[in-house]
Amino acid sequence: MRNEDHSDTRHTSEEEETFADEPFDFKRARQGAVVPPTPGTTRVTIEIDTELLAWIDTQLTEQGGGTLSTFIHEALIKGKASVSPPAFAVVLQSDATGVHAYVPDLPECQANAPTPEEATQRISSAVVQHLGQLYTAGKTIPSPVSAVTVTSVPIPTFA
């Protein structure tokens, strides 16, 4: 019970003080959450930036309510769906002899095949094999950095 000026000073009886002085017996205590998590879920504790928490509160208010837990869960599910794993750009060039495939970020990886589908399969195998060799040798696996843009330049007419 708080005193009249609403400070944090507590009023206790002698009986409460005596009880508080006795040691707690934790022999039958169990570690973990008081309320077990819902099946199929894991309880986690996180710290959230105060400004982010205020923004989330605003979002929940604007959508008519909801819980922080549900808001974060749904945001993570949406984010997971929109994230694709990193991938190396592959260039396929066709000419009279077939299809040549190469990876600009991995000059060691090249493949030739009669069709684009087979060239894609072969270059994929070459990339996996090359990255596996780097990993086995304890070398750094490079990150994809190149982006490929396909464009065309019209052939000029010479008169």
C-alpha positions in Angstrom: 0.0 0.0 0.0 1.4 3.4 -0.9 1.3 6.4 1.4 -0.8 9.4 0.7 1.9 11.3 -1.3 2.0 8.3 -3.7 5.7 7.7 -3.2 7.2 4.2 -3.5 7.5 3.8 0.3 5.6 0.6 1.4 3.8 0.2 4.7 4.1 -3.3 6.0 3.0 -5.0 9.2 5.4 -6.8 11.6 4.0 -10.1 10.4 4.9 -9.3 6.7 8.4 -8.2 7.8 8.9 -11.5 9.7 7.8 -13.5 6.6 10.1 -11.4 4.3 13.1 -12.2 6.6 12.6 -16.0 6.2 14.5 -17.7 3.4 12.6 -18.9 0.4 12.5 -22.6 -0.3 13.2 -23.2 -4.0 13.4 -27.0 -3.7 10.2 -27.5 -5.7 10.6 -24.5 -8.0 10.9 -25.0 -11.8 12.8 -22.9 -14.2 11.0 -21.3 -17.1 7.9 -19.3 -18.0 5.0 -19.3 -15.6 2.6 -19.7 -18.5 3.8 -22.3 -21.0 4.1 -21.2 -24.6 1.4 -22.2 -27.1 2.3 -25.5 -28.8 4.4 -25.0 -31.9 5.9 -21.7 -30.6 8.9 -20.6 -28.6 8.8 -17.8 -26.1 11.6 -15.2 -26.6 12.5 -12.0 -24.9 13.7 -9.1 -27.0 14.7 -5.4 -26.6 13.0 -3.0 -28.9 14.1 0.6 -29.6 11.7 3.0 -27.8 11.0 5.0 -31.1 10.2 1.7 -32.9 7.9 0.6 -30.1 6.0 4.0 -30.3 5.7 3.5 -34.1 4.3 0.0 -33.6 1.9 1.3 -31.1 0.7 3.9 -33.6 0.3 1.2 -36.3 -1.8 -0.9 -33.9 -4.0 2.0 -32.9 -4.6 2.9 -36.6 -5.5 -0.7 -37.4 -8.0 -0.8 -34.5 -6.0 -2.8 -32.0 -3.9 -5.9 -31.8 -1.0 -7.1 -29.7 2.7 -6.4 -30.0 3.4 -10.1 -30.3 1.0 -10.6 -33.2 2.2 -7.4 -35.0 5.9 -8.6 -34.8 5.0 -12.1 -35.8 3.0 -11.0 -38.9 5.8 -8.5 -39.9 8.4 -11.3 -39.7 6.2 -13.7 -41.8 5.7 -11.0 -44.5 9.5 -10.2 -44.4 10.4 -13.9 -44.7 8.2 -14.3 -47.8 9.8 -11.3 -49.5 13.4 -12.3 -48.8 15.1 -14.4 -51.4 18.5 -16.0 -50.9 21.5 -14.2 -52.5 22.1 -15.4 -56.0 24.9 -14.9 -58.5 24.1 -13.3 -61.8 24.6 -15.7 -64.7 25.1 -14.6 -68.3 24.0 -16.8 -71.2 25.3 -16.0 -74.6 24.1 -17.9 -77.6 25.9 -18.3 -80.9 26.2 -20.8 -83.8 28.1 -23.2 -81.6 25.7 -23.3 -78.7 25.2 -21.5 -75.4 28.1 -20.1 -73.3 27.3 -19.4 -69.6 29.4 -17.5 -67.1 29.2 -15.8 -63.8 30.7 -12.3 -63.7 31.4 -12.5 -59.9 33.1 -15.9 -60.3 35.3 -15.9 -63.4 36.3 -19.5 -62.7 32.8 -20.6 -63.4 32.0 -21.1 -67.1 30.0 -23.7 -69.0 29.1 -24.5 -72.6 26.1 -26.5 -73.7 23.9 -26.9 -76.8 20.8 -25.4 -75.1 20.1 -22.6 -72.6 18.5 -25.2 -70.1 21.5 -27.4 -70.2 23.9 -24.4 -69.9 22.0 -23.3 -66.8 22.2 -26.7 -65.3 26.0 -26.9 -66.0 26.7 -23.4 -64.7 24.7 -24.1 -61.5 26.8 -27.2 -60.9 30.0 -25.3 -61.6 29.0 -22.6 -59.0 28.1 -25.2 -56.4 31.4 -27.1 -57.0 33.5 -23.9 -56.9 31.9 -22.6 -53.7 32.3 -26.0 -52.1 36.0 -26.0 -53.0 36.4 -22.5 -51.5 34.6 -23.6 -48.3 36.6 -26.8 -48.0 39.9 -24.8 -48.4 38.8 -22.4 -45.6 38.6 -19.5 -48.1 36.0 -16.7 -48.0 32.8 -17.3 -50.0 32.3 -14.2 -52.2 29.0 -12.4 -52.1 27.2 -11.7 -55.3 27.7 -8.1 -56.3 27.1 -8.0 -60.1 23.8 -7.2 -61.6 23.1 -8.0 -65.3 21.1 -5.7 -67.4 20.0 -6.9 -70.9 19.8 -4.2 -73.5 20.3 -3.9 -77.2 22.0 -1.5 -79.5 20.4 -1.1 -83.0 22.7 -1.9 -85.9 23.3 1.4 -87.7 22.5 1.7 -91.4 25.4 2.9 -93.5 24.6 4.5 -96.7 
